[in-house]
């Protein structure tokens, strides 16, 4: 399809600096892919996962690795209109997707922390499906902004310093790994990619939270404020995860509880 080829070309040409180069950098820097890998690309229907699928396809065509891809989409209980849009985009982008149903929305109704529970159940279902297809890795579409927001949420709401890892071995599914190849790609550039190619993706199609403004939205606003005061603040937050001075970290001390 001519439209598909134009979209693929835009990743390599028009968005080479903003998307392709940081994508390749993360793959290489964290050694995410090896020859013989079979990677399940997890499609949610949003802009990030669809872009990830096309980037990995392009890497398979033009890169140095010999690996294979499977595209999987778990339907957690989407409305028909959302599923139709997903399938339309899959056709435009030339993706052959394995669809399977796992109604998480029904399971997390009336729970105290539906987003956390949904993420856990979704991850388990995706691992299981990927493993059934003979895959040894799953790829998720988390990007630079997701990483920064996760760091801030952990510090502000949980009182701990941790980040969203670019590569992670599964503790529940033997031999499986999770990779995040868009680790260095910024969300604004993913949005620009969609607009440039006249693509419309689903946003939050959750039937439980109904697009409630949550912590991640607040973190996006906080990052904007920080960048307005200190240019490059978000980049330095990312860099801080690589530059941890253990001599100034007190986590190895056992804290005494106040009586």
Backbone torsions as a table, in degrees:
resi	resn	phi	psi	omega
1	UNK	NA	132.7	-176.5
2	UNK	-59.9	-41.1	-178.7
3	UNK	-62.9	-39.1	179.1
4	UNK	-63.1	-44.3	-180.0
5	UNK	-62.9	-38.2	179.0
6	UNK	-65.1	-40.0	178.8
7	UNK	-65.8	-44.9	178.3
8	UNK	-60.9	-41.4	-179.6
9	UNK	-65.5	-34.7	-178.2
10	UNK	-65.4	-30.7	178.5
11	UNK	-65.2	-44.1	-176.9
12	UNK	-79.0	-34.4	-174.2
13	UNK	-100.0	-72.9	-173.6
14	UNK	-61.1	-41.0	-176.9
15	UNK	-110.8	32.7	-179.6
16	UNK	-60.8	-46.3	-177.5
17	UNK	-73.0	-42.1	-171.8
18	UNK	-80.9	-33.0	-174.0
19	UNK	-120.0	-55.2	-171.6
20	UNK	-63.4	-47.7	-176.6
21	UNK	-66.4	-45.7	176.7
22	UNK	-66.8	-30.7	175.5
23	UNK	-63.2	-50.1	180.0
24	UNK	-64.7	-36.5	179.5
25	UNK	-60.6	-45.7	-178.6
26	UNK	-66.5	-40.3	178.4
27	UNK	-59.9	-45.4	-177.6
28	UNK	-74.9	-44.3	-175.5
29	UNK	-62.9	-38.6	-177.3
30	UNK	-100.6	7.3	176.6
31	UNK	52.3	51.2	-172.4
32	UNK	-74.1	-29.6	-172.0
33	UNK	-127.4	136.9	175.4
34	UNK	-126.4	161.0	175.9
35	UNK	-56.9	137.0	177.4
36	UNK	91.8	-7.1	178.6
37	UNK	-64.7	146.1	169.7
38	UNK	-122.3	112.0	-169.5
39	UNK	-108.8	127.5	173.5
40	UNK	-90.7	115.1	178.5
41	UNK	-90.1	116.9	-173.9
42	UNK	-86.5	112.2	-178.6
43	UNK	-95.1	125.9	176.7
44	UNK	-99.5	-21.1	-174.8
45	UNK	107.5	-10.2	179.7
46	UNK	-88.2	176.6	-175.2
47	UNK	-63.5	-37.9	-173.9
48	UNK	-67.3	-48.8	-176.5
49	UNK	-69.7	-34.0	177.6
50	UNK	-67.8	-41.4	176.8
51	UNK	-63.4	-42.9	178.5
52	UNK	-55.8	-44.4	-179.4
53	UNK	-58.8	-43.8	-178.4
54	UNK	-71.6	-37.0	177.8
55	UNK	-62.4	-42.8	-179.8
56	UNK	-68.0	-35.3	174.9
57	UNK	-62.0	-43.9	179.6
58	UNK	-65.4	-38.0	178.1
59	UNK	-65.2	-37.4	178.0
60	UNK	-63.9	-36.8	-179.5
61	UNK	-74.5	-43.8	-168.3
62	UNK	-112.6	-7.5	-174.9
63	UNK	-87.5	-176.6	-176.0
64	UNK	-94.1	-4.2	-175.7
65	UNK	-98.3	146.1	175.0
66	UNK	-105.3	97.7	-177.2
67	UNK	-141.5	167.9	-179.9
68	UNK	-123.7	160.1	-175.8
69	UNK	-127.0	144.1	168.3
70	UNK	-127.5	136.1	178.9
71	UNK	-106.4	122.2	-176.4
72	UNK	-124.9	144.5	176.7
73	UNK	-135.9	120.8	175.1
74	UNK	-91.7	125.5	176.8
75	UNK	-89.8	106.4	-176.7
76	UNK	-83.9	2.6	-177.8
77	UNK	124.0	31.7	-179.0
78	UNK	-64.0	151.5	170.8
79	UNK	-68.5	157.6	-177.0
80	UNK	-58.5	-37.9	-178.6
81	UNK	-63.4	-35.9	178.7
82	UNK	-69.7	-42.7	178.4
83	UNK	-63.2	-39.4	179.1
84	UNK	-63.2	-40.2	179.0
85	UNK	-66.3	-40.3	178.1
86	UNK	-60.8	-46.0	-178.5
87	UNK	-67.7	-34.6	175.8
88	UNK	-62.9	-46.0	179.5
89	UNK	-65.6	-37.8	178.1
90	UNK	-61.6	-38.2	178.7
91	UNK	-68.8	-43.8	179.2
92	UNK	-61.7	-40.1	-176.4
93	UNK	-86.8	-3.0	176.7
94	UNK	70.3	36.4	-177.7
95	UNK	-105.8	130.4	175.9
96	UNK	-96.0	103.4	-170.6
97	UNK	-104.3	138.2	170.8
98	UNK	-86.9	115.1	178.8
99	UNK	-99.3	138.7	172.2
100	UNK	-146.6	149.6	-176.1
101	UNK	-96.2	137.4	174.2
102	UNK	-156.3	93.5	-168.5
103	UNK	-73.8	82.5	179.0
104	UNK	-70.9	-36.8	-177.7
105	UNK	-54.7	-39.8	179.4
106	UNK	-67.6	-35.7	-176.4
107	UNK	-73.9	-28.3	-173.8
108	UNK	-100.7	3.9	176.6
109	UNK	-61.2	140.7	175.4
110	UNK	63.5	25.9	174.6
111	UNK	-101.6	157.4	-174.3
112	UNK	-72.6	-29.8	-178.6
113	UNK	-135.7	73.2	-173.8
114	UNK	-62.5	-34.5	-178.2
115	UNK	-66.9	-42.8	179.0
116	UNK	-65.3	-45.0	-179.2
117	UNK	-65.6	-39.3	178.6
118	UNK	-61.8	-45.0	-178.9
119	UNK	-60.5	-42.0	-179.1
120	UNK	-66.3	-47.3	-178.5
121	UNK	-66.7	-40.2	179.0
122	UNK	-61.2	-45.9	-179.0
123	UNK	-60.8	-44.5	179.6
124	UNK	-62.6	-42.2	-179.5
125	UNK	-65.9	-38.8	179.6
126	UNK	-68.6	-41.6	176.5
127	UNK	-59.2	-46.5	-177.5
128	UNK	-63.2	-43.2	179.4
129	UNK	-65.5	-43.6	179.9
130	UNK	-60.9	-43.9	-179.2
131	UNK	-64.4	-36.7	178.9
132	UNK	-66.5	-23.3	178.4
133	UNK	-91.0	3.5	178.4
134	UNK	83.6	17.9	-179.3
135	UNK	-85.4	151.6	175.6
136	UNK	-111.6	-3.1	178.1
137	UNK	-143.9	150.9	168.1
138	UNK	-119.4	142.6	-179.7
139	UNK	-114.3	127.7	178.8
140	UNK	-112.2	155.2	-172.3
141	UNK	-91.7	22.5	177.9
142	UNK	-64.0	139.5	-175.5
143	UNK	-119.5	-176.2	-177.0
144	UNK	-50.9	-48.2	-176.8
145	UNK	-64.0	-37.8	176.7
146	UNK	-59.3	-40.2	-179.5
147	UNK	-63.3	-49.4	-178.4
148	UNK	-61.7	-44.6	-179.2
149	UNK	-64.3	-36.9	178.8
150	UNK	-65.3	-42.4	178.1
151	UNK	-59.2	-47.3	-178.3
152	UNK	-66.4	-41.1	178.5
153	UNK	-61.7	-40.5	179.8
154	UNK	-63.2	-41.8	-178.5
155	UNK	-71.5	-46.5	-172.0
156	UNK	-78.1	-42.4	-173.8
157	UNK	-97.5	-26.6	-176.9
158	UNK	-112.4	-9.7	178.9
159	UNK	65.7	35.5	178.3
160	UNK	-141.6	155.2	178.9
161	UNK	-106.0	110.0	175.1
162	UNK	-152.6	159.0	-177.1
163	UNK	-123.9	172.1	173.6
164	UNK	-86.5	114.2	-171.9
165	UNK	-74.5	144.0	179.3
166	UNK	-72.3	-26.8	178.8
167	UNK	-145.6	138.4	-172.5
168	UNK	-148.4	129.1	176.0
169	UNK	-81.1	137.3	179.4
170	UNK	-75.4	136.4	177.4
171	UNK	-92.0	-12.6	-177.6
172	UNK	-109.0	-19.8	-179.2
173	UNK	-122.4	102.5	-173.3
174	UNK	-58.8	132.7	177.2
175	UNK	80.3	2.0	-178.7
176	UNK	-100.8	143.8	175.9
177	UNK	-129.0	152.7	174.8
178	UNK	-109.7	134.2	177.1
179	UNK	-127.7	151.3	180.0
180	UNK	-128.2	81.5	-174.0
181	UNK	-68.0	-14.9	178.4
182	UNK	-92.3	19.8	-173.1
183	UNK	-52.0	-35.5	-177.2
184	UNK	-103.9	4.1	-178.5
185	UNK	-90.2	131.3	-177.8
186	UNK	-86.6	146.4	-176.0
187	UNK	-61.3	-37.6	-178.2
188	UNK	-61.0	-32.0	179.7
189	UNK	-76.8	-30.3	174.9
190	UNK	-67.8	-40.6	177.0
191	UNK	-62.2	-42.6	178.9
192	UNK	-63.0	-39.5	177.4
193	UNK	-59.1	-45.3	179.6
194	UNK	-63.5	-44.5	-179.5
195	UNK	-65.8	-42.3	-179.8
196	UNK	-58.5	-36.8	-177.5
197	UNK	-98.2	11.5	178.0
198	UNK	54.7	42.3	179.8
199	UNK	-102.8	139.3	177.1
200	UNK	-119.1	124.8	-177.6
201	UNK	-116.3	161.2	174.2
202	UNK	-71.4	150.1	177.2
203	UNK	-99.0	-116.6	174.6
204	UNK	-94.0	111.4	-177.9
205	UNK	-104.0	22.6	-178.1
206	UNK	-67.7	130.7	179.7
207	UNK	-86.9	-4.3	-177.7
208	UNK	-97.7	-52.8	-177.1
209	UNK	-86.5	-18.5	176.4
210	UNK	53.3	48.2	176.9
211	UNK	60.6	33.1	176.6
212	UNK	-61.4	145.5	178.5
213	UNK	-79.2	105.9	-175.2
214	UNK	-106.1	-162.2	-176.2
215	UNK	-61.1	-38.3	-177.0
216	UNK	-65.5	-37.3	175.8
217	UNK	-62.3	-41.3	178.3
218	UNK	-64.0	-37.6	179.5
219	UNK	-67.8	-36.5	176.5
220	UNK	-59.2	-43.0	179.6
221	UNK	-66.8	-39.1	179.2
222	UNK	-63.2	-41.7	179.2
223	UNK	-63.0	-39.4	177.5
224	UNK	-60.6	-42.5	180.0
225	UNK	-64.7	-45.7	179.9
226	UNK	-60.3	-43.2	179.7
227	UNK	-67.6	-29.7	178.5
228	UNK	-70.0	-29.8	177.4
229	UNK	-86.4	-40.5	-175.2
230	UNK	-132.3	104.7	-179.1
231	UNK	-59.1	127.6	-180.0
232	UNK	84.5	14.9	-179.5
233	UNK	-59.7	-40.5	-178.9
234	UNK	-64.6	-39.0	178.2
235	UNK	-64.8	-37.5	179.1
236	UNK	-70.5	-31.6	174.7
237	UNK	-63.0	-43.7	176.6
238	UNK	-61.9	-46.8	-178.3
239	UNK	-61.6	-29.9	-178.8
240	UNK	-63.2	-25.2	179.2
241	UNK	-73.6	-18.7	177.8
242	UNK	-94.4	-17.3	-172.3
243	UNK	-119.0	54.9	179.7
244	UNK	-85.9	119.3	177.8
245	UNK	-90.7	102.4	-174.6
246	UNK	-63.9	-21.3	178.7
247	UNK	-70.7	-15.5	-179.8
248	UNK	-113.5	14.7	178.9
249	UNK	-106.6	128.0	-174.1
250	UNK	-101.0	14.5	-176.5
251	UNK	-64.6	-20.2	-178.5
252	UNK	-80.7	-7.1	174.5
253	UNK	-85.5	139.0	177.0
254	UNK	-83.9	119.1	-177.3
255	UNK	-76.5	138.7	177.5
256	UNK	-91.3	128.4	179.1
257	UNK	-72.1	138.5	177.7
258	UNK	-72.7	137.8	179.5
259	UNK	-87.5	NA	NA
